[in-house]
Amino acid sequence: MRKRDWYIKPGRIKNRNYRRKRLKIMKLVLIPVTVAVVAVILLWQFRIITPDSFFKENKSSPKLSADAGTGKVPEPALTPQITAEGSEKSQRTEDNTPVKEPEEEDTGITETFGNGRQPLESDVLKKDTEPVRGIYISGARAGISSYMDELISLTEETEVNAMVIDIKNDTGEITYKTDLPLAVEIGAGTGYIKDMKELVKKLKEKNIYLIARIVAFKDPLLAKKREDLSLKKKNGRVFKDKNGDSWVNPYKKQVWNYLVDIGKEAAALGFDEVQFDYIRFSTDSGMKDVNYGEEAKGKSKMKVITEFTKYACDNLKPLGVKVSADVYGTIIRSKVDARIVGQDYAAMAGYLDYICPMIYPSHYAEGSYGIDYPDKKPYDTILAALKESKEVLNKNKNADSGNLATVRPWLQDFTATWVSHHIKYGKAEIKAQIQAVKDAGYKEWILWNSSNHYTKAALKQN
């Protein structure tokens, strides 16, 4: 035997053992990672998970926030619901105690503000359509061609004829690339929807009525990048709600101009309607420590939100687009709630084309309208809320001969598992809500589901 066959150089065994251990560790790490990646690809392929599983909030859980709907489970858009007694239930956002608001002052609307943009051409004018029966679609979902094809099929096979698509979402992102100066400055433009013009064209060819959803004053991105436009505490720090989100200051005219400019761009892209969501103040208990600045002196929350509503309508309606706004269902009956969020139902309706109360049965407190558990009585709850809406608006119309907005409520196509006394929502519950809309004398409605999965069986023509 030659010497090299039996001689082992000192340290050789140690090095071999080290390499073996390293290989074992690599296998332990690489195998699970590979399996996980393959699983995600398969789940993504079959849309069990989607981009908005990561990008979009779910609008309706007690933990999250929302305004136009719900679906976020411990957010959709929809925000917290407030009861007449002042306690909140998560509607499409945070869950907090109310803050006191000074009495309304009749200061009137005395100012108008320019935004420096040229009017759009008359070729963007739209003609009126049949009553809207719509569904909500997040920006992330709208950017998936195969998914949009499924929703187009839904409009062809059911009575759905409209889509509410995120243009500016709950995080402050614009869901497509834009050249608007302030949006470019803060990096708001995204690529969720690769070609917005092409998407609009495709949907209009199918005779789908298009509504551009613009989240207004809940804008964590703008508040972060431009602290001068954010809500601030009395100590000068940027206000954050219980979810850690910052809001912009509704008293700032530059914020108004930014929102209107986004609306103008939506009109130029071919949308039929611009809809403002979160057109309100945060309901977080920390709002009692907020300093609204010099612009707020002598002007209440309700007054400034109404002024913004008028300003948006004055700037957008001449372009041929309709203008709408999402509001809490409880503000119809409760002045306390209206003052907390700054939404005056009748006053806003005096300027808008459509007013969209979020009257999800799951968002009403137990005992509302004499109903023990509103979520279990979808027909009764919707009917009661809309009857009250009609009474309030008719009373206002008698006092003012001006036109009032058409009422187009948000309805619930989700199961509110976070509500103690809830039921599973399916075909019967959704049809019951739609029937209540008709029985109340209204013709239009929009369904909210934060994950954008809708109950087709409930939407087929009778």
N, C-alpha and C positions, 0 to 999 in steps of 0.2 A: 504494500500500500504506500502510495506516494504521500509525502508529507502534507501536500496541499489538500488531500482528501480528508484528513482528520484534524488538521489544524484550523482552529477558529480564531480569527482575529479578535482581540479584546474589544467589547462594545457591540459586536455584530449581532449577538442574540438580543441585546437590549433594543437595537434599532429595528430588528424584525418584529419584535413584540409591539413596538410603538406603531409601526406601519399597519399591523393587523388591527390594533385598537382604532386607529384612525379610519380604516376601511369600514369597520363595524359601525362607528359613529356616523360616517357618511351614509351608509345604508339606512340606518335608523332615521336619518333626517330626510334623505332623498325619496325614499319609498312613500312615506305619508304625504309629502308635498306633491309628488307626482299624482297620487291618487286624488288628492284634493283638487288639483288643477283640472284633471280629467272630469271630476264630478261637477265642478263649476261650469265647464264648457258644455256638458250635457244638459245641466239645468238651465243654462242660458239659452241653448239651442231650442229647448222646448218651452221657453219663457216661463218656467217655474219661478225663476228670478229674472228681473229686468233691470235696466239702468236706473229706474226710479226706486229700486230697492235700496240704492245707495245714495241717489241724488235728491230724492223728493221726500218731503215729510208726509206723514199720514195724518190727515186732518180731523181727527176726532177723538183722540184719547185723552183721558184726564191728564196725562203727563205731558202731552204735546200741545201744539197750538194750531189754530185754523180759523178761516172766516167763511168761505163759501161752502163749506161742507163738512165732511168728516171722513174718517177712515183711519187716521193715525191711531195706532194702538200702542199702549204703554210701552193731532195735529190734526182735511183736509183740509180742506182748506176748508176744514173749516175752523174758528176761534172760540174762546170760552163763552158759554151762554150765561147770561145774568138773570137772576130771578127778580121779581118785583120787590122782594124783601131785601135785595142787595147782595145776596150770596150768588156765587157763580157756579155754573156747570160747564165743563169743557165743551165748547161748541166747535170751533175750529182753532182753539189755542190754549192760553194759560188759565189757571184755576185759582183765583185770588179773591181777596176781600175788596169791597168797593171803596172808593175814595170820595170825599165830599166835594161837591162842585158848587161854585157860587151861582146865585140866581141868574137867569138869563137877562141880558140887557138888550134893549131894542136899539142897537147902534146902527142898524141898516147896513147895506152893502154900498160902500162909497168909493171903492177903488177898483180899477182894472189894471192888469199888468201885462205887458207885452213879452213875448218870448223870442223875438228876433228872427223867427222863421217865416219864410214866405208861404202864402196860402197855396194849397195844392190845386192842381187843375180840376176842372169840372168833370173829367172823365172818371173820377173816383166815385161819383154819385151812385148810390144804390137805390133800387126800388123796393117798396114794401113787399113783404112775403106773407105767407100764411102764418097762423099762430105758431110760435116756437115751442118745440118739444125737444129738449136738448140733453146732452150728456157732457160731463167734464172730462178733459184729457190733459194730463200733465205734459210739460215740454219734453221730458225724457221719453215718454211713450210716443208722443207725436213724431219723434225722430226715427222711429222704427217702421220701415215701410210695410213689412208683413203684418205688423200689428194694426197699422192704419187701414190696411186692406180689409181686415176683419171688421173694423168699426164702420167702414164704408158699407160693407155687406149688411151690417146691422141696420143702417139707415134705409137700405133697399128692401129689407125684409120686415121692418117694423114701422111704427108711426114716428120714430125719431127722425127729425129733419134738421137738427142743428148741433153744432159742437162748440163748446167753450174751451179754448186752447190757451195754455199758459204762454204769455208773451214776456211778462216779468213775474218771476215766481216769488215764493215766500222767503227766499234767502237773499233776494235782491238781484239775482241773475236775470239777464235777458236771454231768452232761450235760443237765440240765433246771433250771428255776427251782425253788429250794427256800427255805423259811423257817427252816431250821436256823440258830440264832444264830451259831455260829462260821463257817458257810459264808457267811452274809450279811456278817459282819465282814470276811472276807478276799476277798469278791467271787468265790466259787467257782462260784456258779450260772450256767449258760449257757442259751442257747436252742437248742442243737443239736436237742433233741427238744422241739418246741413244746408238746405235750400228752401227757405221759407216761401219765396215767390212760387217755386214749383209746387210746393205742398198746397198753397192756397189755390193755385190754378187747378190742380187735380181735384180738390174738394169742390170747387165751384162748378166744375164740369159735371159733378154729380148732383148739382142743385142743393148743396148743403149750406145752410145759413151759418156764417162764421162769426164767432164772438171772441174778441181778443181780451183775455183776462190779464189785468194789470194790478198787481198787488201794490197798494199805494204807500201807506206810512209805516208798515212793518218792513224795514229794509236794513238788515244787519250789515250788508256790504257797503252801501252808501254811508251809513252811520260810522262805520269803521274808517273808511277812506277819507271822509270829510266830516270830521268831528264838529266843525262849525255848523253843520246842518242837522246834527243829532240832538235828541233829547238829552239834557244834562241835569244832574242833581244840583242842589243848591251849593254843594261844595265844589262844583266845577267838573266833577267826574262824569263820564258818559254813563247814562242810565242803561241798565240791563235788566230784563225781566227775569222771572224765576227759571226760565229755560236758557238764560245766558244770551238772549238775543237783544240787540239794540234796535231802537226805532228812530226814525227821522222826525223832525219837528214840523207838525202840520201848519205852524204859524210862519214858516219860512217860504217866501215866494219863489226862491230858486228851486225848492222841492216841487212846488206846483208846476213850474215851467218844465222841469225834467219829466214829470209824469205826463203832462200834456204833449210834449214832444214825442214821447213813446207812443201815445195814442195817435198822433198825426202820422207817424211812420206806419202804424198798423193800418190806418186808413189807406195810405199810399200802397201798401202791400195787397190790399183788396178785401180786408175784413169788412163785414157789414155793420159791426157794432163793437164799441169799446166798453168793457165792463170793469169798473174799479172794485177791487176787494180790499179788505183791511182799510177801508176809507173811514178811519176812526182812530181813537187813542187807545193805547194799551190799557188793559184793566188790572194790571199787576198792582199789588198793594204798595209797591215801592214808588208808585206815581205820586204819592203824597209829598215826596221829597224832591219832585222835579221843578226846576225853574224854567219856564217857557220863554223867557226873554222879554225884551222891551215890546216886541210886536204883540204880545198877549195882553198887555195892559188894557183893561176896559173891554176885553173881547172874550167871551166864554168859548168853551169847546164846541158847543152846538152851533154857535154863530160862525166860527171859522170853518167848520166842516161844511156848513151850508154854503158859505162863500166859495169854498173850493169847488163844490158841486156846480154852482152857477158858472164859475170861471171855466171849468172843464167843458161844460155844455156850450158856453158862448164860443169857445175856441174850436170845438170839434164838430158840432152840428152843421156849421156852414160847409164842411167838407163832404157832407152827405152821409156820414155815419151816424148811427143811433148811439146814445150814451145811456149806460145803466150803472147801478151800484148795488152791491150786496150789503144787507144790513141785518142786525140781530132781530130775531122774531120778537123778543120780549120788549123792544123799544116801542112797539106799536101801542102797548098798554101802559108801560111804566115810564114816567118822567124821571124817576131815579136812575133807571138803567140808561135812559137816553142821555142824561147829563154825564154819566160816567164815561161813556164811549164817544159822546159828542154827536150822536145821530138823531136828528129831528125828522121823523118819518114823513110827516105831512109837508114840511118845508122842503126837504130834498125832493119829494115827489113833484113839487111845483116846477122843477127845472128838468128833471130826468125824462127820458123816453120810457124807461122801464125801471122799476124798483123791485129788488129781488130779496124778499125777507127769507132768512134761513130758518125755516119752521120745522126742522127735523123733530119728530116726536121724542126721540131719545134725549133731546137737549132741554126739554121742559122739566121743571121741578115737579115732584110728586104733588098732586092736588091742583095743578094748573087747570084752569077752566072747569074745575070741579071733577077732574078725572084723576082717580087715585094714582094710576101708573100710565102716564101718557104714551110711553113706548109700546105698551100693550094694546093701545087703542089708536092706531094710525089714522083711521078715517075720522073719528071724533075729534082728535087733536088738530088735524089739518083744517077740518071744517070750522072749528071754533076760532082758530087763528085768522083764517081768511074772512070770516064774518066780521070779526073785530077790525080787520084791516079796512074792509068796505065802510064800516061805520065811521072810522076815523077820517078816511079820505073824503067821504061824502060830506061830513061836517065841515072839513076844510074847504071843499069846493063851494059850499054855500056862502062861505065868507070871502072867497076869492074866485072870480069868474074865470081865472086862468086855467089852462089845461093841466091835468094831473097825469103822472106817469101811469102806464099800464103795469099792473101787478103781475109779476112772474116769479112764483116761489121756487125755492130750492127744496127738493124732496129727498127722502132717505132711501138709498139702495145699498145698505150695509147693515150688519148686525152689531148693535152696541153692547158688546160683551162686558164692557166696564160698568154698565148700568146695573144696579142690583136687581131691579125688576124689569127685565127685558125679554123680548121674544126674538126668535130667528126671523129675519126678514127675507121673504122670497116672493114668488109670484102674487100671492093673495094680498100681502101687506103693501106691495108697491101699487097694485091695481086699486087698492082701497084708497091710497093717498091721491092717486090721479082722479078717481071718482069724486073724492071730496073737493078737489079743485073745481071740477065741473059743477058740482052741486052748489058750490059757493058763488057760482056765476063767473068764474074765470076760465080762460082757455089755454093759458101757457104755463109751462113748468120746465124745470131742469133737474136732472138727477145727479146726485153726488155720490161718488165712490172713489176714494183716494187712490185705489189700485187700478181704477178704470175698468173693472170687471162688472158688467151690467147684466141684469136678469132678463134675458131675451124673451122668455115666455110671457113676461108681464107687459111687454111692449108691442106685441103683435096686434095688428088691427083686428077689431072685433068683426 
